[in-house]
Amino acid sequence: MTRVSQDYLRASASAYVGSFLLILALIVPCMVVFIILLANNFTKRITLLSNSAKQVNFSENQFHGSFIEYVKVKPEKNYDEVDKLAITYNRMMQTLQENIDSIMVCNNMGKPELANKLIMNLTRFYRMTLRKSNELITIRDELEIAQLYMELESICRGGNFTWSIETDEAIENFMICKFTLQPFIENSIHHGMQGSSQKLHIQIEIRYGDDTILIFIRDNGNGISPDRLEELRESLRTRIVDTSRHFGICNVNARISSELFGHGFIEIDSEYTAGTTVKIEFQQILP
């Protein structure tokens, strides 16, 4: 046994307490400064996004919209949810700008009926996308959003592609992850028409599986090159959402593969210059 004096214990305890208080005095201010800087950065970006939205207006038959630029100077790996929201906002603004331009062209060409149809479809499209705030919607609503999108694209592109939709009986009453179809349809239109001389056709089929929902999206477009196809498949396997590559498709893949959206998965087959087939499968989800 070793005898230790009380004075030694008191001195040691005082030294430990003093060191602890000193460390605490250094850490707390640093944490406060860090939290303030983080909050200011977050608030600044939200304010920028809000101000950009407020600047959207229609005057003198012209569309005025503001884009978010700050995300372009950040490395993609550092994007957070606010950055992804800004990217989505920019894409929405770009699409809106293209549709408004098409409306103006129709008016200038003396086609008011076509311009009115564009306006009606555009109004219905954004009403559907904004009104359906839940992440899960009925397949019926998802198909309506997809069809409105294709009608808008068809008018803007002079009717250069067609589409067909086939569904099993009563399958439209089941639920689906919102915006499941749109990224694949967008890819079919934007990439499938490049370098292809024949008229693009998009076929959408929704069928019953074994307690699952099967969706097939086929096109006869330009297809996907082998290198890009393997890159896309790897992104689907890893379920990584990269804002710089395949963001829309990988975002859908990440959502439908979760428990909330039915442990789904996506498969893509494509023959370069001959078309692409997308298969989406997920568990049946009732309202």
C-alpha positions as CSV (number, residue, x, y, z in Angstrom):
1,M,0.0,0.0,0.0
2,T,1.1,3.6,-0.7
3,R,0.1,6.5,1.4
4,V,-0.8,9.6,-0.5
5,S,-1.3,12.9,1.3
6,Q,-4.5,14.9,0.9
7,D,-2.5,18.0,-0.2
8,Y,-1.1,16.0,-3.1
9,L,-4.6,14.8,-4.1
10,R,-6.0,18.3,-3.9
11,A,-3.1,19.7,-6.0
12,S,-3.5,17.0,-8.7
13,A,-7.3,17.4,-8.8
14,S,-6.9,21.2,-9.2
15,A,-4.5,20.7,-12.0
16,Y,-6.9,18.3,-13.8
17,V,-9.8,20.6,-13.3
18,G,-7.8,23.6,-14.5
19,S,-6.7,21.8,-17.6
20,F,-10.3,20.7,-18.3
21,L,-11.7,24.2,-17.9
22,L,-8.9,25.6,-20.2
23,I,-9.7,23.0,-22.9
24,L,-13.4,23.7,-22.5
25,A,-12.8,27.5,-22.8
26,L,-10.9,26.9,-26.1
27,I,-13.4,24.4,-27.6
28,V,-16.7,26.2,-26.8
29,P,-15.8,29.5,-28.7
30,C,-14.5,27.5,-31.6
31,M,-17.7,25.5,-31.8
32,V,-19.8,28.6,-31.5
33,V,-17.9,30.3,-34.4
34,F,-18.2,27.1,-36.5
35,I,-21.9,26.9,-35.9
36,I,-22.4,30.5,-36.8
37,L,-20.4,30.3,-40.0
38,L,-22.3,27.1,-41.0
39,A,-25.7,28.7,-40.3
40,N,-24.7,31.8,-42.2
41,N,-23.6,29.8,-45.2
42,F,-26.8,27.8,-45.2
43,T,-29.0,30.9,-44.7
44,K,-27.2,32.7,-47.5
45,R,-27.8,29.9,-50.0
46,I,-31.5,29.5,-49.0
47,T,-31.9,33.3,-49.4
48,L,-30.3,33.2,-52.8
49,L,-32.6,30.4,-53.9
50,S,-35.6,32.3,-52.5
51,N,-34.6,35.5,-54.2
52,S,-34.2,33.7,-57.5
53,A,-37.6,32.3,-57.3
54,K,-39.1,35.7,-56.5
55,Q,-37.5,37.2,-59.6
56,V,-39.5,34.9,-61.9
57,N,-42.1,37.0,-63.7
58,F,-43.9,37.3,-66.9
59,S,-44.0,40.8,-68.5
60,E,-44.5,42.0,-72.1
61,N,-45.0,38.5,-73.3
62,Q,-41.6,37.5,-72.1
63,F,-40.4,35.2,-69.4
64,H,-37.8,36.4,-66.9
65,G,-36.2,33.8,-64.7
66,S,-33.0,33.7,-62.6
67,F,-30.6,30.7,-62.4
68,I,-28.5,29.6,-59.4
69,E,-24.9,29.9,-60.3
70,Y,-23.0,29.2,-57.1
71,V,-23.2,25.4,-57.4
72,K,-21.1,25.4,-60.5
73,V,-18.0,26.5,-58.6
74,K,-18.1,23.7,-56.1
75,P,-16.8,20.2,-56.5
76,E,-19.6,17.8,-57.2
77,K,-18.5,15.5,-54.3
78,N,-19.2,18.5,-51.9
79,Y,-22.8,19.0,-53.0
80,D,-25.4,18.9,-50.2
81,E,-29.2,18.9,-50.3
82,V,-29.4,22.7,-50.8
83,D,-27.0,22.4,-53.8
84,K,-29.1,19.5,-55.3
85,L,-32.3,21.6,-54.8
86,A,-30.6,24.5,-56.7
87,I,-29.7,22.1,-59.5
88,T,-33.3,20.9,-59.7
89,Y,-34.5,24.5,-59.7
90,N,-32.1,25.3,-62.5
91,R,-33.4,22.4,-64.6
92,M,-37.0,23.5,-64.0
93,M,-36.2,27.0,-65.0
94,Q,-34.5,25.8,-68.2
95,T,-37.4,23.6,-69.1
96,L,-39.8,26.5,-68.4
97,Q,-37.7,28.8,-70.5
98,E,-37.8,26.3,-73.5
99,N,-41.5,25.9,-73.3
100,I,-42.2,29.6,-73.1
101,D,-39.9,30.1,-76.1
102,S,-41.9,27.5,-78.0
103,I,-45.1,29.3,-77.1
104,M,-43.7,32.6,-78.4
105,V,-42.6,30.9,-81.6
106,C,-46.1,29.5,-82.1
107,N,-47.6,32.9,-81.7
108,N,-45.1,34.5,-84.1
109,M,-45.8,31.8,-86.7
110,G,-49.6,32.5,-86.5
111,K,-50.4,29.2,-84.6
112,P,-52.4,30.4,-81.6
113,E,-54.2,27.1,-81.2
114,L,-50.9,25.3,-80.7
115,A,-49.7,28.0,-78.4
116,N,-52.8,27.7,-76.3
117,K,-52.4,23.9,-76.1
118,L,-48.8,24.4,-74.9
119,I,-50.0,26.8,-72.2
120,M,-52.7,24.4,-71.1
121,N,-50.4,21.4,-70.9
122,L,-47.7,23.4,-69.2
123,T,-50.3,24.6,-66.6
124,R,-51.6,21.1,-66.0
125,F,-48.0,19.7,-65.8
126,Y,-46.9,22.1,-63.0
127,R,-50.2,21.9,-61.2
128,M,-49.8,18.1,-61.1
129,T,-46.2,18.1,-60.0
130,L,-46.7,20.8,-57.3
131,R,-50.1,19.5,-56.1
132,K,-48.9,16.0,-55.5
133,S,-46.6,16.8,-52.6
134,N,-46.3,13.2,-51.3
135,E,-43.4,11.1,-52.4
136,L,-45.8,8.2,-53.2
137,I,-48.5,8.8,-55.8
138,T,-50.8,6.6,-57.8
139,I,-49.5,5.1,-61.0
140,R,-52.5,6.9,-62.7
141,D,-51.1,10.3,-61.6
142,E,-47.5,9.3,-62.5
143,L,-48.7,8.4,-66.0
144,E,-50.5,11.6,-66.3
145,I,-47.4,13.6,-65.4
146,A,-45.3,11.5,-67.8
147,Q,-47.8,12.0,-70.7
148,L,-48.0,15.8,-70.1
149,Y,-44.2,15.9,-70.2
150,M,-44.1,14.0,-73.5
151,E,-46.8,16.2,-75.0
152,L,-44.9,19.3,-74.1
153,E,-41.6,17.8,-75.6
154,S,-43.4,16.7,-78.7
155,I,-44.8,20.1,-79.4
156,C,-41.5,21.8,-78.8
157,R,-39.7,19.3,-81.1
158,G,-42.3,19.5,-83.9
159,G,-43.8,16.1,-83.3
160,N,-40.5,14.2,-84.0
161,F,-41.4,11.3,-81.7
162,T,-44.5,9.2,-80.7
163,W,-45.3,7.1,-77.7
164,S,-47.7,4.4,-76.5
165,I,-48.8,3.3,-73.0
166,E,-50.1,-0.1,-72.0
167,T,-51.2,-1.2,-68.5
168,D,-52.7,-4.2,-66.9
169,E,-56.2,-3.8,-65.5
170,A,-56.6,-1.8,-62.3
171,I,-52.8,-1.5,-61.9
172,E,-53.1,2.3,-62.0
173,N,-54.5,2.2,-58.5
174,F,-51.2,1.1,-56.9
175,M,-48.7,3.5,-55.6
176,I,-45.4,4.5,-57.2
177,C,-42.4,6.7,-56.3
178,K,-43.1,10.2,-57.7
179,F,-41.1,11.0,-60.9
180,T,-40.1,7.5,-61.5
181,L,-40.8,7.6,-65.2
182,Q,-39.8,11.1,-66.2
183,P,-35.9,10.8,-66.1
184,F,-36.0,7.7,-68.3
185,I,-38.4,9.3,-70.8
186,E,-36.2,12.5,-70.8
187,N,-33.2,10.4,-71.6
188,S,-35.0,8.6,-74.4
189,I,-36.0,11.9,-76.0
190,H,-32.8,13.9,-75.5
191,H,-30.3,11.1,-76.2
192,G,-32.3,8.6,-78.2
193,M,-33.0,11.1,-81.0
194,Q,-29.3,12.0,-81.5
195,G,-27.8,10.5,-84.6
196,S,-30.9,8.5,-85.4
197,S,-32.6,8.9,-88.8
198,Q,-35.8,7.1,-87.9
199,K,-38.7,8.6,-85.9
200,L,-38.4,7.9,-82.2
201,H,-41.0,5.8,-80.5
202,I,-41.3,5.3,-76.8
203,Q,-43.3,2.4,-75.4
204,I,-44.3,2.3,-71.8
205,E,-45.7,-1.0,-70.3
206,I,-46.8,-1.5,-66.7
207,R,-47.6,-5.1,-65.7
208,Y,-48.2,-7.3,-62.7
209,G,-45.3,-9.4,-61.4
210,D,-45.2,-11.8,-58.5
211,D,-46.4,-9.3,-55.8
212,T,-44.5,-6.7,-57.7
213,I,-45.0,-4.0,-60.3
214,L,-43.1,-4.3,-63.5
215,I,-42.4,-1.2,-65.7
216,F,-40.8,-1.4,-69.1
217,I,-39.7,1.7,-71.0
218,R,-38.5,0.9,-74.5
219,D,-37.3,3.2,-77.3
220,N,-35.9,2.6,-80.8
221,G,-33.5,5.5,-80.5
222,N,-29.7,5.8,-80.7
223,G,-29.0,3.5,-77.8
224,I,-26.2,3.8,-75.3
225,S,-22.5,3.2,-76.0
226,P,-21.0,0.2,-74.2
227,D,-18.7,2.3,-72.0
228,R,-21.5,4.6,-70.9
229,L,-23.8,1.7,-70.3
230,E,-21.4,0.0,-68.0
231,E,-20.8,3.3,-66.2
232,L,-24.6,3.7,-65.7
233,R,-25.0,0.1,-64.5
234,E,-22.2,0.6,-62.0
235,S,-24.0,3.7,-60.6
236,L,-27.2,1.7,-60.3
237,R,-25.4,-1.2,-58.5
238,T,-23.7,1.1,-56.0
239,R,-26.8,3.3,-55.6
240,I,-24.6,6.4,-55.5
241,V,-26.3,9.6,-56.4
242,D,-23.8,11.8,-58.3
243,T,-25.2,15.2,-59.3
244,S,-22.7,15.4,-62.2
245,R,-23.6,12.1,-63.9
246,H,-27.0,10.3,-64.3
247,F,-28.5,12.3,-61.4
248,G,-32.1,11.8,-62.3
249,I,-31.8,8.0,-62.9
250,C,-29.6,7.4,-59.9
251,N,-31.9,9.5,-57.7
252,V,-34.9,7.3,-58.8
253,N,-32.8,4.2,-58.2
254,A,-31.8,5.3,-54.7
255,R,-35.4,6.1,-53.7
256,I,-37.2,3.0,-55.1
257,S,-34.6,0.7,-53.6
258,S,-35.4,1.8,-50.1
259,E,-37.9,0.1,-47.8
260,L,-40.4,2.9,-48.1
261,F,-40.6,2.5,-51.8
262,G,-40.8,-1.3,-52.1
263,H,-37.1,-2.5,-52.3
264,G,-37.1,-1.9,-56.0
265,F,-34.4,-2.1,-58.6
266,I,-33.6,-0.9,-62.1
267,E,-32.1,-2.8,-65.0
268,I,-31.0,-1.2,-68.3
269,D,-30.2,-3.0,-71.6
270,S,-29.2,-1.1,-74.7
271,E,-27.8,-1.8,-78.1
272,Y,-25.9,1.0,-79.5
273,T,-27.7,2.7,-82.5
274,A,-30.6,0.2,-82.0
275,G,-32.5,1.4,-78.9
276,T,-32.8,1.0,-75.1
277,T,-35.0,-1.0,-72.7
278,V,-35.4,0.0,-69.0
279,K,-36.9,-2.4,-66.5
280,I,-38.1,-1.1,-63.2
281,E,-39.5,-3.5,-60.5
282,F,-40.7,-2.9,-57.0
283,Q,-43.2,-4.4,-54.5
284,Q,-46.9,-3.6,-54.9
285,I,-47.8,-0.7,-52.6
286,L,-51.4,0.0,-51.8
287,P,-52.7,3.5,-50.9
